[in-house]
Each structure stands twice: as C-alpha cells, then as structure tokens.
Amino acid sequence: MTLEERLHYCKICTSRQMDQATGIVCSLTSAKPTFEDTCSDFQADEKQIEYYKNRKEAEEREASETGGFFEPEKKGLQKGVLGGLAMMAIAVVWFVLGWQAGYIYYYPPILFIIGLVGLIKGIAQGNLSGKS
C-alpha cells in the first residue's frame, strides 16, 4: 500500500492531525502512516466521511450539469443537419486559416468528422434544425 493510499484512511480517521511541515500525520505517533493493510488504531470520523461523500457527489453533479469537455460538440450534434454543417464549416475555416498562418492544428479534422456524423445523423432522423 502506498503512502497516498494510507493517507486516504488518515483523512477520515479521528486520530488525524495536521503538521505544517509534513501535512497529515497520526496524532498518536506524530508521523506519516506506516501501516500495511489496516491501521489497528483507526477510528472512523463520520463527519469527515459525510463531508467527502457530499463533496464527491457535488463534483459529479457539477460535471454532469456542465456536460464536460465536449459540451459544444454535443450541442452541435443536437442541432441536426444545420449543427453538423456549422461544425464542418468551422473546421474548414479553422484549418485553412491555421494553414495560411503556418500552423497545422489537429482538432479541425476531428471537428469536421464530428460535424459529418451530425450531418448524417440529422438526415437519418429528419432533424434539420434541432430536436423538436
């Protein structure tokens, strides 16, 4: 078990203590944890467990609300044929302007393919300008 894995236990133990120089230490030994599988002195701090659980749920909720890294592309795909065409146009302009400036960006071809998928999907679903 690594030190980082041990510290996860220490963060939710009632015997934790914060040392300005070294970070979280055991209040019983005033040192970093050295146990292998389990700590014989571990006592769960229910408030800390609840805190970390609520924090994780809030982060997951925020990530699902913001949509993540490809949120603009997902919105473009929802716009059907017009969204696909718009993404393809943006990709072509971006690529050509970058090329003329002496740069080759890797993302415009990816965006073009995403736009092409949106175009084909929109045509197949009869979705010309967005979900109805």
C-alpha positions as CSV (number, residue, x, y, z in Angstrom):
1,M,0.0,0.0,0.0
2,T,1.4,3.4,-1.0
3,L,1.6,6.4,1.3
4,E,-1.1,8.1,-0.7
5,E,-3.5,5.2,-0.2
6,R,-2.7,5.2,3.6
7,L,-3.4,8.9,3.8
8,H,-6.9,8.3,2.4
9,Y,-7.6,6.4,5.6
10,C,-6.0,9.0,7.7
11,K,-8.2,11.8,6.2
12,I,-11.2,10.1,7.6
13,C,-9.7,9.0,11.0
14,T,-10.4,10.8,14.3
15,S,-6.6,10.5,15.1
16,R,-5.5,12.6,12.2
17,Q,-3.5,15.8,12.8
18,M,-2.2,18.5,10.5
19,D,1.5,19.2,10.7
20,Q,2.6,22.4,8.9
21,A,5.8,20.9,7.7
22,T,4.7,17.4,6.6
23,G,0.9,17.6,6.2
24,I,-1.4,14.9,7.6
25,V,0.1,12.8,10.3
26,C,-1.2,10.5,13.0
27,S,-1.8,12.2,16.3
28,L,-0.7,9.1,18.1
29,T,2.7,8.8,16.5
30,S,3.2,12.4,15.1
31,A,4.4,10.7,11.9
32,K,3.2,9.7,8.5
33,P,1.3,6.4,8.4
34,T,3.3,3.2,8.1
35,F,0.7,0.5,8.4
36,E,0.5,-2.1,5.6
37,D,-3.1,-3.3,5.2
38,T,-5.1,-1.8,8.1
39,C,-4.4,0.6,11.0
40,S,-5.1,-1.0,14.3
41,D,-5.9,2.4,15.8
42,F,-8.3,3.6,13.0
43,Q,-11.5,5.2,14.2
44,A,-13.8,6.5,11.5
45,D,-14.7,10.2,11.7
46,E,-18.3,10.1,10.5
47,K,-18.4,13.9,9.8
48,Q,-15.3,13.6,7.5
49,I,-16.8,10.6,5.7
50,E,-20.0,12.5,5.1
51,Y,-18.0,15.6,4.0
52,Y,-16.0,13.7,1.4
53,K,-19.1,11.8,0.2
54,N,-21.0,15.1,-0.2
55,R,-18.0,16.7,-1.9
56,K,-17.8,13.8,-4.4
57,E,-21.5,13.9,-5.2
58,A,-21.3,17.7,-5.7
59,E,-18.4,17.3,-8.1
60,E,-20.2,14.6,-10.1
61,R,-23.4,16.7,-10.2
62,E,-21.4,19.7,-11.4
63,A,-19.6,17.6,-14.1
64,S,-23.0,16.3,-15.4
65,E,-24.5,19.7,-15.4
66,T,-21.7,21.4,-17.3
67,G,-21.6,18.5,-19.7
68,G,-17.8,18.0,-19.7
69,F,-15.1,18.6,-22.2
70,F,-17.1,18.1,-25.4
71,E,-20.2,20.1,-24.5
72,P,-20.1,22.4,-27.5
73,E,-19.8,19.4,-29.9
74,K,-22.7,17.6,-28.1
75,K,-24.9,20.7,-28.6
76,G,-23.9,20.9,-32.2
77,L,-24.9,17.3,-32.7
78,Q,-28.3,18.0,-31.2
79,K,-28.8,20.8,-33.8
80,G,-29.1,18.1,-36.5
81,V,-28.2,18.9,-40.1
82,L,-27.5,22.6,-39.5
83,G,-25.4,21.9,-36.5
84,G,-23.3,19.4,-38.5
85,L,-22.9,21.8,-41.4
86,A,-21.9,24.6,-39.0
87,M,-19.2,22.4,-37.3
88,M,-17.9,21.3,-40.6
89,A,-17.7,24.9,-41.8
90,I,-15.9,26.0,-38.6
91,A,-13.4,23.1,-39.0
92,V,-12.6,24.1,-42.6
93,V,-12.2,27.8,-41.8
94,W,-10.1,27.0,-38.7
95,F,-7.9,24.6,-40.7
96,V,-7.4,26.9,-43.7
97,L,-6.6,30.0,-41.6
98,G,-4.2,28.0,-39.4
99,W,-2.5,26.5,-42.5
100,Q,-2.1,30.0,-44.0
101,A,-0.6,31.2,-40.8
102,G,1.9,28.4,-40.9
103,Y,0.3,26.1,-38.3
104,I,-1.4,22.8,-38.6
105,Y,-4.0,22.3,-35.8
106,Y,-5.0,18.7,-35.1
107,Y,-8.5,19.4,-33.9
108,P,-10.2,20.8,-37.1
109,P,-10.2,17.4,-38.8
110,I,-11.7,15.8,-35.6
111,L,-14.4,18.6,-35.5
112,F,-15.1,18.0,-39.2
113,I,-15.7,14.3,-38.6
114,I,-18.0,15.1,-35.7
115,G,-19.8,17.6,-37.9
116,L,-20.1,14.9,-40.6
117,V,-21.6,12.5,-38.1
118,G,-24.0,15.2,-37.0
119,L,-25.0,15.8,-40.6
120,I,-25.6,12.1,-41.4
121,K,-27.4,11.6,-38.1
122,G,-29.6,14.6,-38.7
123,I,-30.5,13.5,-42.2
124,A,-31.3,9.9,-41.0
125,Q,-33.5,11.3,-38.1
126,G,-35.1,14.0,-40.2
127,N,-33.7,16.5,-37.8
128,L,-32.9,19.6,-39.9
129,S,-32.5,22.4,-37.3
130,G,-32.6,20.8,-33.9
131,K,-34.5,18.4,-31.8
132,S,-38.2,19.1,-31.7
